[in-house]
């Protein structure tokens, strides 16, 4: 039990160090004269938002790209297909047809 307590204490120290490092990096990033703020919306958020806005609609990966204004080249669409697969495995989406995805209701 003492061994586990020691490991937990070490992990908490590491987490504190990581939180401090994150704060320092964020402050340094803000200090730079960057004309554009960092993008706050991730691709996953955009995909989830699209399904939330259209819960009854089925989408293919390419259709999502067109709806969201994302690049429609094959490599970009393949990355989205992988993301859709992860969302499917997590239970957020269903797959009513081959290569079609819909929000789970």
Order of alpha helices (4+ residues) and beta strands (2+ residues): alpha-alpha-alpha-alpha-beta-beta
